[in-house]
Amino acid sequence: MTLAGEHSAFLERCVELAEAALAAGDDPFGSVLVSADGAILAEDHNHETTASDPTAHPELALAQWAAQHLPPAERAGATVYTSGEHCPMCAAAHGWAGLGRIVFAASSAQLAGWRAAWGLPAAPVRALPITDVVTGIEVVGPVPPFDERMRAVHERAARR
């Protein structure tokens, strides 16, 4: 099985959630929390604009949900699938919540490069690899072809 094949159903859902965020007027990010046995436990998309909260990232919301609803062993066995690599805030929340593996469609470096190529300003927080924030965690990504799909979604966001 290919890397994309192993993760495709969950990354597909992340792309759908990112597109839903964009349709609602938010930046296109979506995430899914999956148990060790492959069940979707929770999902969310970006709500920064619609909630008037620049911290309303789906990865943060899932870390908070997991901390409130799952015992530590279940959190450690869970995987967060996401349309884009965690920002430093979300990576820290992931680590503090004790969540397991992260699988992302597109990297923060890719997103920063795309934004620069489209003439957009840099994000207010430096794009760091997750492993620069959280140690001892398995991180998978970017995952083709989902990274290119997210590039197209972010380009649509840039043109709105």
Secondary structure, DSSP 4 states (H G I P E B T S, - for coil): --HHHHHHHHHHHHHHHHHHHHHHTS-S-EEEEE-TTS-EEEEEE--TTTTT-TT--HHHHHHHHHHHHS-HHHHHH-EEEEEEPPPHHHHHHHHHHT---EEEEE-HHHHHHHHHHTTPPPPSS----GGGTSSS--EE---TTHHHHHHHHHHHHHH-
